[in-house]
Structures are given as C-alpha cells and as structure tokens.
C-alpha cells in the first residue's frame, strides 16, 4: 500500500510540474497580488508557504517566525482578497511552486 501511495504522489508531482505554466497563467492576477502583499518579507513568505491546510496559526507562527499580530493582519488581507481558505488550519486558495518567493 505504501509503495502505491509513493508512486501516486510521484505521478501527482510530475503532473503538477507539467501543468505549472497553465496554472501560472490561470492564477496570474492572484499570484501578482500575493507577491505584492508579501513583498520582501521572509517571515511572510514562509507563513504563506506554510498555509497548506495542515498547520494551525500557532504552528505557522512558530515555523515561519512571524509575529502573531502580523499573521492575523496578513490573513485578514488574504481572506479579503480570497487568497486563502480560512479555518482552524488555513490553506492557500491558489497553488504556488516551492520557489515562488525566491
């Protein structure tokens, strides 16, 4: 079972790699807004990258080094621009490659 899951993950990763140009075109305006919002802040970039639906706000703060107040303000703006799916474990509403903020 584990071997099958690993194979499926590998196939998914390859498909995402192939689809990235089409995804980038589709999400272009949202990606521009996200880059503008994050700016050059490493902590904000790490926080946004950590918003994958598996971490709560406290874990995102700890992992990214962002202040709790800064995270709340960031999430408020992301929510207003419909860039995140908010909940106990926030999730970015668009897909971005791992090197998006580099």
N, C-alpha and C positions, 0 to 999 in steps of 0.2 A: 504494500500500500504506500509506504513512504517513497519507494522508488518511482511509483506512478505519479505521486504528488510533485516530486522533484522534477520529473520530466514535464509535467503540465506547467509548472512555474517557469521552466526554461523556455518552453514554447511561447508562453504568455509574454515573457521578457523580450523574446525575439520579435514577436508581432508588434509590441509597443515600439520597439526600435524602428521597425519598418514603417509604422504608422505615424511616427513623430512629426514629419513635415506636414501631413494633413491635419493632425491635431493642432499643431502650432498655428496653422492658417485659420482654423476654426475658432481658436481661443485667442487670437491675436490681440484684440482690444482689451480683453480681461487680463492678459499677461502684461500688457503695457501698463495698465492701471496697477497691477500688483507690484511691478518693478518701481513705479513712481512712489507707491505707498511705502515700500520697504526702504528705498533709497540705498545708501551705502552701509546701513547698519547691519553688522554681522549678527548681532543678537536677534534682530527682527527676522533676518533671513533664516537663521536656524530655527526660530519659533515657527515660521510659516512652513518650513520643510518638515517640522515635527508634527504638524497638524494632518495626520494621516488616519485619524479615527481610532487610533489605538492608545492614545495618551490623554490623560485629563490635563486640566490647566496647570495644576501644580507640577506635574511631571514635565510639561513643556517648559515652564519657568526654570526648573532645575537643570534640564538638559541643554537649554539654549542660553541660559544666563541672563534672560530678560527679566526685568522687574515686573512684579505682579500688576502694578498700575499701568505700566507701558503695554503689557499684554492685553489688559482689559480694553485700553483705548484702541490698540491695533485691531482686536477682534470686533469692536464696535464698528469701526470703519469697514472692515472686511464684510461684516454682516450687512451693513447698509448698501454696499456695492455688490452684494450677492456673490461674494467670492468664497464664502465658507458655508458649510452646513453645520450649524451650531447645535450644541448639545453638551452632554457630560464629557464627551470626547470629540472636540472639534475636528472637522475634516475639510480640507481644501476642496472647493467645488470644481476646480479645473485640474487637469493633470499637468505637471511640470517635470522636466527631466532633472535628474540629480544635480546637474551642473548649471542649473538655471540662474543662480545668483552669483556665479563666478565670473 
